[in-house]
Amino acid sequence: MALSKEEKKSIGKRIRKIRLEKGMTTKEFGQLFNATDSNVSSWEKGRTSPNPERLNLIAKIGNITIDELLRGSKIEYAVSLCNSLIKKAKSVSYSDKILIEKYSIQFIDYIRHSLNSTELSDTTYNEIDEFVVTKFNDFLNTPTNTTKLIDSVIMGNQF
């Protein structure tokens, strides 16, 4: 799987967090995977990423799923997805850009609130992806009145 520079950096931050939670140096951590301390440093800085076998081992050591290591928590993933959709949509047209800039923070807050009030343990990343994309499309097709915007998104919340 080809990872973007941003994804590598995010994974690197999560790897560093796991290593520090275990109280290990880069050398000690690397020894767990037959990797050098410079390998670990390179992962943590997002210059490279571990191979799939090492990613699985790192996730196990961190007591998280491979999805959590690759994508972050489900809330982090949803917010990241929102930001990505907003960034992409801003490049579409000028009128959409104004709407998106004006209401994007409310949209992200709405997604965060919706997911925080939901039991996420059984929710898959694909379901979160589908939920966010659907709500974002609703968001783009809603009138610019803030109340109507928020009401339409909330009324359509079946997550």
C-alpha positions as a Python dict, from the first residue, in 0.01 Angstrom:
ca = {
    (1, 'M'): (0, 0, 0),
    (2, 'A'): (140, 339, -101),
    (3, 'L'): (119, 591, 182),
    (4, 'S'): (118, 967, 138),
    (5, 'K'): (373, 1183, 315),
    (6, 'E'): (100, 1301, 555),
    (7, 'E'): (-5, 943, 634),
    (8, 'K'): (357, 843, 703),
    (9, 'K'): (395, 1137, 941),
    (10, 'S'): (73, 1048, 1123),
    (11, 'I'): (176, 684, 1156),
    (12, 'G'): (518, 797, 1275),
    (13, 'K'): (360, 1007, 1551),
    (14, 'R'): (158, 708, 1666),
    (15, 'I'): (467, 483, 1661),
    (16, 'R'): (660, 740, 1866),
    (17, 'K'): (372, 760, 2114),
    (18, 'I'): (373, 380, 2156),
    (19, 'R'): (751, 373, 2202),
    (20, 'L'): (744, 649, 2462),
    (21, 'E'): (451, 488, 2648),
    (22, 'K'): (666, 176, 2675),
    (23, 'G'): (956, 388, 2805),
    (24, 'M'): (1192, 265, 2535),
    (25, 'T'): (1470, 427, 2337),
    (26, 'T'): (1465, 402, 1958),
    (27, 'K'): (1739, 138, 1985),
    (28, 'E'): (1545, -74, 2237),
    (29, 'F'): (1226, -40, 2036),
    (30, 'G'): (1400, -131, 1712),
    (31, 'Q'): (1547, -445, 1867),
    (32, 'L'): (1192, -578, 1907),
    (33, 'F'): (1163, -585, 1526),
    (34, 'N'): (1524, -651, 1427),
    (35, 'A'): (1543, -287, 1313),
    (36, 'T'): (1806, -23, 1381),
    (37, 'D'): (1747, 287, 1587),
    (38, 'S'): (1780, 489, 1265),
    (39, 'N'): (1497, 280, 1113),
    (40, 'V'): (1275, 367, 1410),
    (41, 'S'): (1376, 733, 1390),
    (42, 'S'): (1294, 735, 1018),
    (43, 'W'): (949, 583, 1088),
    (44, 'E'): (877, 833, 1363),
    (45, 'K'): (970, 1127, 1139),
    (46, 'G'): (749, 995, 860),
    (47, 'R'): (1033, 954, 610),
    (48, 'T'): (959, 583, 575),
    (49, 'S'): (710, 340, 720),
    (50, 'P'): (757, -8, 862),
    (51, 'N'): (675, -308, 648),
    (52, 'P'): (335, -475, 711),
    (53, 'E'): (482, -739, 944),
    (54, 'R'): (644, -472, 1161),
    (55, 'L'): (329, -261, 1157),
    (56, 'N'): (134, -558, 1296),
    (57, 'L'): (393, -610, 1572),
    (58, 'I'): (395, -240, 1661),
    (59, 'A'): (15, -239, 1684),
    (60, 'K'): (24, -541, 1915),
    (61, 'I'): (289, -379, 2136),
    (62, 'G'): (76, -65, 2152),
    (63, 'N'): (-232, -273, 2228),
    (64, 'I'): (-418, -115, 1935),
    (65, 'T'): (-555, -246, 1608),
    (66, 'I'): (-364, -212, 1283),
    (67, 'D'): (-640, 27, 1168),
    (68, 'E'): (-578, 248, 1472),
    (69, 'L'): (-206, 250, 1400),
    (70, 'L'): (-261, 337, 1033),
    (71, 'R'): (-559, 573, 1066),
    (72, 'G'): (-570, 686, 1429),
    (73, 'S'): (-869, 657, 1657),
    (74, 'K'): (-1206, 648, 1486),
    (75, 'I'): (-1270, 1010, 1585),
    (76, 'E'): (-927, 1118, 1458),
    (77, 'Y'): (-994, 934, 1135),
    (78, 'A'): (-1334, 1101, 1089),
    (79, 'V'): (-1192, 1449, 1151),
    (80, 'S'): (-902, 1379, 915),
    (81, 'L'): (-1148, 1262, 652),
    (82, 'C'): (-1360, 1577, 703),
    (83, 'N'): (-1054, 1798, 659),
    (84, 'S'): (-956, 1609, 346),
    (85, 'L'): (-1305, 1643, 195),
    (86, 'I'): (-1317, 2013, 282),
    (87, 'K'): (-975, 2076, 128),
    (88, 'K'): (-1072, 1890, -189),
    (89, 'A'): (-1410, 2063, -214),
    (90, 'K'): (-1256, 2408, -175),
    (91, 'S'): (-1080, 2359, -506),
    (92, 'V'): (-1405, 2287, -693),
    (93, 'S'): (-1565, 2629, -741),
    (94, 'Y'): (-1563, 2973, -592),
    (95, 'S'): (-1923, 2971, -465),
    (96, 'D'): (-1877, 2632, -298),
    (97, 'K'): (-1551, 2752, -146),
    (98, 'I'): (-1727, 3040, 33),
    (99, 'L'): (-1994, 2808, 175),
    (100, 'I'): (-1740, 2548, 280),
    (101, 'E'): (-1512, 2803, 447),
    (102, 'K'): (-1805, 2960, 629),
    (103, 'Y'): (-1953, 2639, 772),
    (104, 'S'): (-1677, 2379, 771),
    (105, 'I'): (-1597, 2416, 1142),
    (106, 'Q'): (-1962, 2353, 1232),
    (107, 'F'): (-1960, 2050, 1006),
    (108, 'I'): (-1649, 1905, 1172),
    (109, 'D'): (-1795, 1976, 1517),
    (110, 'Y'): (-2118, 1804, 1413),
    (111, 'I'): (-1928, 1493, 1293),
    (112, 'R'): (-1718, 1486, 1610),
    (113, 'H'): (-2031, 1522, 1828),
    (114, 'S'): (-2220, 1254, 1632),
    (115, 'L'): (-1937, 1007, 1673),
    (116, 'N'): (-1871, 1095, 2037),
    (117, 'S'): (-2234, 1017, 2118),
    (118, 'T'): (-2217, 682, 1938),
    (119, 'E'): (-2073, 354, 2063),
    (120, 'L'): (-1786, 317, 1817),
    (121, 'S'): (-1645, -18, 1925),
    (122, 'D'): (-1852, -210, 1669),
    (123, 'T'): (-1832, 62, 1404),
    (124, 'T'): (-1586, -4, 1122),
    (125, 'Y'): (-1366, 256, 956),
    (126, 'N'): (-1557, 192, 632),
    (127, 'E'): (-1885, 277, 809),
    (128, 'I'): (-1731, 597, 945),
    (129, 'D'): (-1605, 679, 596),
    (130, 'E'): (-1951, 622, 449),
    (131, 'F'): (-2117, 829, 724),
    (132, 'V'): (-1879, 1125, 684),
    (133, 'V'): (-1896, 1125, 305),
    (134, 'T'): (-2277, 1106, 306),
    (135, 'K'): (-2306, 1389, 559),
    (136, 'F'): (-2052, 1597, 367),
    (137, 'N'): (-2255, 1557, 48),
    (138, 'D'): (-2564, 1666, 244),
    (139, 'F'): (-2362, 1959, 375),
    (140, 'L'): (-2267, 2068, 22),
    (141, 'N'): (-2629, 2049, -95),
    (142, 'T'): (-2776, 2251, 193),
    (143, 'P'): (-2875, 2619, 177),
    (144, 'T'): (-2630, 2866, 327),
    (145, 'N'): (-2854, 2948, 625),
    (146, 'T'): (-2669, 2808, 929),
    (147, 'T'): (-2983, 2687, 1106),
    (148, 'K'): (-3106, 2504, 797),
    (149, 'L'): (-2762, 2360, 741),
    (150, 'I'): (-2724, 2219, 1091),
    (151, 'D'): (-3089, 2107, 1111),
    (152, 'S'): (-3068, 1921, 780),
    (153, 'V'): (-2754, 1739, 882),
    (154, 'I'): (-2888, 1653, 1229),
    (155, 'M'): (-3226, 1537, 1095),
    (156, 'G'): (-3046, 1305, 857),
    (157, 'N'): (-2830, 1156, 1132),
    (158, 'Q'): (-2901, 783, 1135),
    (159, 'F'): (-2559, 665, 1248),
}
